Amino acid sequence: MKKIYVDADACPVKEEIIRVANRHKLNVLMVCNGGIRPFKSDLVKLIIVSEGSDEADKWIYDQVSKDDIVITADIPLAAKCIAKEAVVLKHDGNFLTENNIGNVLATRDLMSDLRSSDPFLKGKNKPYSKADRSKFLTSLENLI
């Protein structure tokens, strides 16, 4: 693994990523639109991209290469990074791969359509749990 790219704006596991990266001496690029304070570790670089839709995603996609790790919940970004042979890990510890990204994209699109047609489905996302955080840490540690 070369580097860890983090879609950092809404990432709930930034501290966990830094802890694991420091232990293994891996470079981390936290990419965001701003509003995140710089990190104390020399291995972590904060990349602030311009405001706008998907600017962080575009930056990550342009920089990522084979065997880099991308941490994101953004499914379209994940699909693009997988096509570049990067390893993609979601915040809940689940990997996105060539084998499952098609189904995940289809489900995302279906749920988006359902939410747009039914106002009662808006904002009904699964809460992030301690089990998700633990699974993420285990998945990242095992990957590295």
MDAnalysis code that builds the backbone (N, CA, C; Angstrom):
import MDAnalysis as mda
import numpy as np

u = mda.Universe.empty(432, n_residues=144, atom_resindex=np.repeat(np.arange(144), 3), trajectory=True)
u.add_TopologyAttr("name", ["N", "CA", "C"] * 144)
u.add_TopologyAttr("resid", np.arange(1, 145))
u.add_TopologyAttr("resname", ["MET", "LYS", "LYS", "ILE", "TYR", "VAL", "ASP", "ALA", "ASP", "ALA", "CYS", "PRO", "VAL", "LYS", "GLU", "GLU", "ILE", "ILE", "ARG", "VAL", "ALA", "ASN", "ARG", "HIS", "LYS", "LEU", "ASN", "VAL", "LEU", "MET", "VAL", "CYS", "ASN", "GLY", "GLY", "ILE", "ARG", "PRO", "PHE", "LYS", "SER", "ASP", "LEU", "VAL", "LYS", "LEU", "ILE", "ILE", "VAL", "SER", "GLU", "GLY", "SER", "ASP", "GLU", "ALA", "ASP", "LYS", "TRP", "ILE", "TYR", "ASP", "GLN", "VAL", "SER", "LYS", "ASP", "ASP", "ILE", "VAL", "ILE", "THR", "ALA", "ASP", "ILE", "PRO", "LEU", "ALA", "ALA", "LYS", "CYS", "ILE", "ALA", "LYS", "GLU", "ALA", "VAL", "VAL", "LEU", "LYS", "HIS", "ASP", "GLY", "ASN", "PHE", "LEU", "THR", "GLU", "ASN", "ASN", "ILE", "GLY", "ASN", "VAL", "LEU", "ALA", "THR", "ARG", "ASP", "LEU", "MET", "SER", "ASP", "LEU", "ARG", "SER", "SER", "ASP", "PRO", "PHE", "LEU", "LYS", "GLY", "LYS", "ASN", "LYS", "PRO", "TYR", "SER", "LYS", "ALA", "ASP", "ARG", "SER", "LYS", "PHE", "LEU", "THR", "SER", "LEU", "GLU", "ASN", "LEU", "ILE"])
u.atoms.positions = np.array([
    [0.843, -1.172, 0.000],
    [0.000, 0.000, 0.000],
    [0.892, 1.240, 0.000],
    [0.573, 2.156, -0.866],
    [1.402, 3.346, -0.963],
    [0.917, 4.451, -0.033],
    [-0.307, 4.924, -0.251],
    [-0.853, 6.052, 0.504],
    [-2.300, 5.749, 0.868],
    [-2.785, 6.509, 1.851],
    [-4.189, 6.440, 2.218],
    [-4.817, 7.778, 1.863],
    [-5.839, 7.736, 1.021],
    [-6.601, 8.926, 0.652],
    [-7.928, 8.880, 1.396],
    [-8.268, 9.985, 2.068],
    [-9.495, 10.026, 2.850],
    [-10.401, 11.125, 2.318],
    [-11.611, 10.749, 1.963],
    [-12.661, 11.700, 1.621],
    [-13.148, 12.230, 2.971],
    [-12.518, 13.317, 3.435],
    [-12.539, 13.669, 4.857],
    [-13.694, 14.537, 5.329],
    [-14.459, 15.159, 4.452],
    [-15.483, 16.097, 4.914],
    [-16.446, 15.483, 5.929],
    [-16.953, 14.309, 5.667],
    [-17.918, 13.691, 6.585],
    [-17.396, 12.378, 7.150],
    [-16.101, 12.221, 7.198],
    [-15.500, 10.963, 7.641],
    [-15.510, 10.865, 9.169],
    [-16.170, 9.834, 9.718],
    [-16.235, 9.702, 11.174],
    [-15.043, 8.963, 11.786],
    [-14.084, 8.536, 10.963],
    [-12.979, 7.712, 11.478],
    [-11.602, 8.325, 11.199],
    [-11.526, 9.627, 11.158],
    [-10.246, 10.291, 10.883],
    [-9.195, 9.951, 11.937],
    [-9.556, 10.015, 13.198],
    [-8.586, 9.734, 14.270],
    [-8.101, 8.288, 14.212],
    [-8.985, 7.368, 13.887],
    [-8.610, 5.959, 13.779],
    [-7.633, 5.752, 12.624],
    [-7.891, 6.412, 11.515],
    [-7.009, 6.317, 10.342],
    [-5.608, 6.814, 10.703],
    [-5.547, 7.951, 11.375],
    [-4.267, 8.532, 11.749],
    [-3.507, 7.603, 12.694],
    [-4.218, 7.036, 13.650],
    [-3.576, 6.129, 14.610],
    [-2.946, 4.929, 13.899],
    [-3.696, 4.317, 12.991],
    [-3.194, 3.145, 12.255],
    [-2.060, 3.559, 11.314],
    [-2.211, 4.672, 10.626],
    [-1.179, 5.137, 9.694],
    [0.127, 5.450, 10.423],
    [0.043, 6.077, 11.581],
    [1.246, 6.369, 12.362],
    [1.943, 5.085, 12.789],
    [1.168, 4.103, 13.206],
    [1.747, 2.828, 13.650],
    [2.496, 2.135, 12.512],
    [1.975, 2.281, 11.281],
    [2.569, 1.595, 10.126],
    [3.401, 2.524, 9.238],
    [3.541, 3.773, 9.637],
    [4.352, 4.761, 8.900],
    [3.866, 4.945, 7.460],
    [2.533, 5.124, 7.305],
    [1.941, 5.361, 5.984],
    [1.504, 6.812, 5.864],
    [1.660, 7.368, 4.672],
    [1.209, 8.729, 4.413],
    [-0.297, 8.755, 4.215],
    [-0.930, 9.782, 4.804],
    [-2.370, 9.970, 4.701],
    [-2.637, 11.335, 4.100],
    [-3.540, 11.383, 3.127],
    [-3.976, 12.651, 2.547],
    [-5.452, 12.827, 2.884],
    [-5.738, 13.771, 3.783],
    [-7.108, 14.091, 4.173],
    [-7.592, 15.184, 3.229],
    [-8.548, 14.855, 2.381],
    [-9.003, 15.770, 1.330],
    [-10.388, 16.298, 1.699],
    [-10.523, 17.634, 1.720],
    [-11.799, 18.230, 2.125],
    [-11.978, 19.605, 1.478],
    [-13.158, 20.175, 1.695],
    [-13.463, 21.520, 1.214],
    [-13.128, 22.579, 2.255],
    [-12.578, 22.193, 3.375],
    [-12.233, 23.130, 4.441],
    [-12.985, 22.779, 5.710],
    [-12.689, 23.507, 6.766],
    [-13.378, 23.285, 8.026],
    [-12.763, 22.198, 8.886],
    [-11.646, 21.635, 8.463],
    [-10.953, 20.624, 9.254],
    [-9.607, 21.213, 9.661],
    [-9.293, 21.070, 10.920],
    [-8.011, 21.592, 11.416],
    [-6.859, 20.712, 10.951],
    [-5.685, 21.300, 10.776],
    [-4.505, 20.502, 10.419],
    [-4.221, 19.453, 11.496],
    [-3.515, 18.425, 11.122],
    [-3.225, 17.317, 12.015],
    [-1.789, 17.417, 12.509],
    [-1.531, 16.889, 13.696],
    [-0.204, 16.996, 14.310],
    [0.816, 16.041, 13.709],
    [0.380, 14.982, 13.096],
    [1.299, 13.983, 12.550],
    [1.947, 14.475, 11.262],
    [3.249, 14.228, 11.135],
    [3.962, 14.570, 9.896],
    [3.543, 13.684, 8.731],
    [2.936, 12.543, 9.031],
    [2.494, 11.623, 7.979],
    [1.149, 12.024, 7.368],
    [0.456, 12.967, 8.001],
    [-0.875, 13.360, 7.554],
    [-0.805, 14.738, 6.913],
    [-1.282, 14.804, 5.678],
    [-1.308, 16.076, 4.958],
    [-2.769, 16.453, 4.709],
    [-3.124, 17.667, 5.060],
    [-4.469, 18.173, 4.824],
    [-4.508, 18.848, 3.459],
    [-5.375, 18.358, 2.592],
    [-5.550, 18.922, 1.249],
    [-6.901, 19.612, 1.213],
    [-6.886, 20.930, 1.043],
    [-8.144, 21.673, 0.955],
    [-8.370, 22.040, -0.498],
    [-9.470, 21.530, -1.044],
    [-9.813, 21.785, -2.437],
    [-10.833, 22.923, -2.493],
    [-11.070, 23.433, -3.680],
    [-12.013, 24.531, -3.815],
    [-13.427, 24.070, -3.497],
    [-14.254, 25.023, -3.101],
    [-15.662, 24.727, -2.828],
    [-16.322, 24.226, -4.102],
    [-17.286, 23.390, -3.936],
    [-18.021, 22.902, -5.097],
    [-18.290, 21.417, -4.990],
    [-19.293, 21.025, -5.700],
    [-19.726, 19.641, -5.684],
    [-18.639, 18.712, -6.210],
    [-18.297, 17.723, -5.430],
    [-17.388, 16.653, -5.824],
    [-15.947, 17.095, -6.082],
    [-15.531, 18.256, -5.615],
    [-14.146, 18.692, -5.844],
    [-13.150, 17.787, -5.126],
    [-13.475, 17.374, -3.899],
    [-12.592, 16.456, -3.171],
    [-12.523, 15.115, -3.901],
    [-13.655, 14.651, -4.391],
    [-13.696, 13.381, -5.132],
    [-12.827, 13.454, -6.379],
    [-12.930, 14.557, -7.094],
    [-12.131, 14.728, -8.321],
    [-10.643, 14.723, -7.995],
    [-10.261, 15.399, -6.913],
    [-8.855, 15.468, -6.543],
    [-8.336, 14.077, -6.197],
    [-9.100, 13.353, -5.385],
    [-8.686, 11.999, -5.006],
    [-8.544, 11.127, -6.245],
    [-9.533, 11.155, -7.119],
    [-9.492, 10.328, -8.326],
    [-8.275, 10.661, -9.189],
    [-7.955, 11.934, -9.321],
    [-6.806, 12.344, -10.136],
    [-5.480, 11.863, -9.549],
    [-5.394, 11.739, -8.224],
    [-4.138, 11.404, -7.563],
    [-3.941, 9.915, -7.294],
    [-5.015, 9.196, -7.070],
    [-4.927, 7.806, -6.611],
    [-4.335, 6.904, -7.683],
    [-3.609, 5.887, -7.219],
    [-3.046, 4.911, -8.156],
    [-3.195, 3.506, -7.580],
    [-2.752, 2.549, -8.352],
    [-2.886, 1.139, -7.998],
    [-2.345, 0.866, -6.588],
    [-3.113, 0.111, -5.822],
    [-2.776, -0.328, -4.471],
    [-2.845, 0.755, -3.399],
    [-3.188, 1.999, -3.741],
    [-3.454, 3.000, -2.724],
    [-4.754, 2.614, -2.026],
    [-4.945, 3.135, -0.820],
    [-6.174, 2.893, -0.064],
    [-7.016, 4.163, -0.131],
    [-8.292, 4.003, -0.435],
    [-9.229, 5.128, -0.434],
    [-10.295, 4.830, 0.606],
    [-10.512, 5.787, 1.493],
    [-11.541, 5.630, 2.517],
    [-12.634, 6.642, 2.228],
    [-13.808, 6.118, 1.879],
    [-14.919, 6.974, 1.472],
    [-16.246, 6.244, 1.627],
    [-17.303, 7.036, 1.738],
    [-18.661, 6.498, 1.692],
    [-19.303, 6.869, 0.356],
    [-18.555, 7.589, -0.483],
    [-19.067, 8.046, -1.774],
    [-18.939, 6.910, -2.791],
    [-20.065, 6.339, -3.178],
    [-20.067, 5.153, -4.030],
    [-19.548, 5.446, -5.445],
    [-19.959, 6.541, -6.102],
    [-19.386, 6.823, -7.427],
    [-17.865, 7.015, -7.386],
    [-17.355, 7.698, -6.357],
    [-15.899, 7.839, -6.211],
    [-15.262, 6.466, -6.023],
    [-15.867, 5.639, -5.199],
    [-15.343, 4.296, -4.966],
    [-15.241, 3.524, -6.276],
    [-16.266, 3.593, -7.104],
    [-16.271, 2.869, -8.386],
    [-15.119, 3.332, -9.274],
    [-14.893, 4.634, -9.319],
    [-13.805, 5.165, -10.147],
    [-12.436, 4.721, -9.625],
    [-12.286, 4.723, -8.309],
    [-11.009, 4.331, -7.713],
    [-10.752, 2.837, -7.893],
    [-11.792, 2.034, -7.806],
    [-11.655, 0.596, -8.039],
    [-11.182, 0.357, -9.470],
    [-11.709, 1.132, -10.411],
    [-11.284, 1.004, -11.807],
    [-9.789, 1.320, -11.969],
    [-9.238, 2.120, -11.063],
    [-7.800, 2.428, -11.089],
    [-6.999, 1.460, -10.211],
    [-7.647, 0.408, -9.758],
    [-7.039, -0.656, -8.955],
    [-6.605, -0.215, -7.562],
    [-7.312, 0.780, -7.017],
    [-7.105, 1.160, -5.621],
    [-7.966, 0.247, -4.744],
    [-7.642, 0.201, -3.472],
    [-8.418, -0.562, -2.496],
    [-9.351, 0.424, -1.804],
    [-10.656, 0.116, -1.781],
    [-11.630, 1.054, -1.222],
    [-12.272, 0.449, 0.022],
    [-12.247, 1.243, 1.090],
    [-12.810, 0.835, 2.369],
    [-13.816, 1.888, 2.818],
    [-15.010, 1.420, 3.180],
    [-16.033, 2.323, 3.704],
    [-15.826, 2.520, 5.203],
    [-16.469, 3.548, 5.758],
    [-16.325, 3.884, 7.176],
    [-16.819, 2.784, 8.105],
    [-17.673, 1.913, 7.585],
    [-18.206, 0.835, 8.424],
    [-17.336, -0.416, 8.384],
    [-16.200, -0.346, 7.669],
    [-15.280, -1.474, 7.617],
    [-15.515, -2.423, 6.458],
    [-16.500, -2.145, 5.621],
    [-16.764, -2.989, 4.452],
    [-15.932, -2.524, 3.268],
    [-15.389, -3.501, 2.550],
    [-14.619, -3.195, 1.346],
    [-15.552, -3.115, 0.148],
    [-15.227, -2.215, -0.758],
    [-15.899, -2.159, -2.055],
    [-14.901, -2.681, -3.075],
    [-15.360, -3.622, -3.892],
    [-14.475, -4.301, -4.833],
    [-15.126, -4.370, -6.207],
    [-14.366, -4.869, -7.166],
    [-14.915, -5.103, -8.507],
    [-16.129, -6.017, -8.448],
    [-16.108, -6.950, -7.506],
    [-17.187, -7.934, -7.411],
    [-18.479, -7.399, -6.818],
    [-18.408, -6.344, -5.986],
    [-19.642, -5.874, -5.363],
    [-20.041, -4.447, -5.718],
    [-19.185, -3.702, -6.400],
    [-19.480, -2.290, -6.651],
    [-20.702, -2.097, -7.554],
    [-20.933, -3.004, -8.500],
    [-22.102, -2.876, -9.374],
    [-23.402, -2.934, -8.586],
    [-23.503, -3.908, -7.686],
    [-24.703, -4.026, -6.853],
    [-24.853, -2.836, -5.916],
    [-23.740, -2.361, -5.356],
    [-23.789, -1.229, -4.436],
    [-24.241, 0.035, -5.178],
    [-23.731, 0.248, -6.384],
    [-24.163, 1.403, -7.193],
    [-25.646, 1.315, -7.527],
    [-26.099, 0.120, -7.914],
    [-27.514, -0.066, -8.272],
    [-28.418, 0.187, -7.064],
    [-28.015, -0.307, -5.904],
    [-28.802, -0.096, -4.687],
    [-28.829, 1.376, -4.318],
    [-27.693, 2.042, -4.448],
    [-27.623, 3.484, -4.161],
    [-28.586, 4.257, -5.050],
    [-28.569, 3.939, -6.345],
    [-29.454, 4.632, -7.287],
    [-30.920, 4.351, -6.977],
    [-31.237, 3.106, -6.648],
    [-32.613, 2.742, -6.313],
    [-33.081, 3.491, -5.073],
    [-32.259, 3.509, -4.037],
    [-32.628, 4.204, -2.799],
    [-32.766, 5.710, -3.026],
    [-31.925, 6.263, -3.871],
    [-32.023, 7.686, -4.200],
    [-33.366, 7.985, -4.868],
    [-33.755, 7.122, -5.808],
    [-35.053, 7.287, -6.476],
    [-36.203, 7.157, -5.482],
    [-36.123, 6.183, -4.592],
    [-37.183, 5.994, -3.593],
    [-37.285, 7.189, -2.655],
    [-36.138, 7.715, -2.204],
    [-36.158, 8.870, -1.310],
    [-36.736, 10.103, -1.999],
    [-36.450, 10.263, -3.279],
    [-36.962, 11.444, -3.977],
    [-38.471, 11.356, -4.200],
    [-39.017, 10.144, -4.235],
    [-40.460, 9.995, -4.463],
    [-41.256, 9.862, -3.168],
    [-40.602, 9.593, -2.036],
    [-41.302, 9.403, -0.776],
    [-40.652, 10.256, 0.312],
    [-41.306, 11.372, 0.691],
    [-40.699, 12.274, 1.678],
    [-40.461, 11.622, 3.039],
    [-41.140, 10.517, 3.345],
    [-40.958, 9.857, 4.634],
    [-39.661, 9.054, 4.696],
    [-39.033, 8.811, 3.559],
    [-37.769, 8.073, 3.536],
    [-36.544, 8.985, 3.650],
    [-36.745, 10.287, 3.525],
    [-35.609, 11.211, 3.579],
    [-34.984, 11.225, 4.968],
    [-33.665, 11.210, 4.998],
    [-32.936, 11.306, 6.255],
    [-32.970, 10.040, 7.094],
    [-33.335, 8.920, 6.524],
    [-33.419, 7.662, 7.283],
    [-32.173, 6.816, 7.069],
    [-31.041, 7.359, 7.389],
    [-29.799, 6.616, 7.268],
    [-29.513, 5.866, 8.558],
    [-28.815, 4.746, 8.434],
    [-28.429, 3.946, 9.587],
    [-27.412, 4.738, 10.410],
    [-27.609, 4.838, 11.727],
    [-26.639, 5.565, 12.549],
    [-25.304, 4.825, 12.611],
    [-24.225, 5.598, 12.742],
    [-22.880, 5.029, 12.837],
    [-22.691, 4.500, 14.260],
    [-22.266, 3.257, 14.388],
    [-22.208, 2.621, 15.702],
    [-20.774, 2.310, 16.139],
    [-20.636, 1.919, 17.412],
    [-19.343, 1.479, 17.926],
    [-18.884, 0.224, 17.187],
    [-19.830, -0.620, 16.832],
    [-19.492, -1.848, 16.090],
    [-18.929, -1.497, 14.713],
    [-19.501, -0.463, 14.057],
    [-18.986, -0.015, 12.759],
    [-17.543, 0.474, 12.915],
    [-17.297, 1.268, 13.948],
    [-15.952, 1.818, 14.192],
    [-14.959, 0.683, 14.443],
    [-15.356, -0.285, 15.240],
    [-14.498, -1.427, 15.545],
    [-14.206, -2.249, 14.289],
    [-15.236, -2.481, 13.489],
    [-15.050, -3.246, 12.249],
    [-14.126, -2.488, 11.293],
    [-14.276, -1.161, 11.238],
    [-13.408, -0.352, 10.385],
    [-11.944, -0.515, 10.807],
    [-11.693, -0.370, 12.094],
    [-10.318, -0.491, 12.596],
    [-9.734, -1.869, 12.274],
    [-10.504, -2.898, 12.476],
    [-10.042, -4.255, 12.183],
    [-9.755, -4.416, 10.692],
    [-10.657, -3.921, 9.853],
    [-10.484, -4.039, 8.398],
    [-9.251, -3.284, 7.924],
    [-9.049, -2.067, 8.412],
    [-7.890, -1.273, 7.997],
    [-6.595, -1.930, 8.478],
    [-6.587, -2.361, 9.700],
    [-5.389, -3.007, 10.270],
    [-5.051, -4.282, 9.473],
    [-6.053, -5.106, 9.196],
    [-5.815, -6.338, 8.434],
    [-5.366, -6.046, 7.006],
    [-5.894, -5.006, 6.410],
    [-5.514, -4.621, 5.052],
    [-4.044, -4.241, 4.994],
    [-3.611, -3.469, 5.938],
    [-2.225, -2.998, 5.954],
    [-1.294, -4.121, 6.365],
])
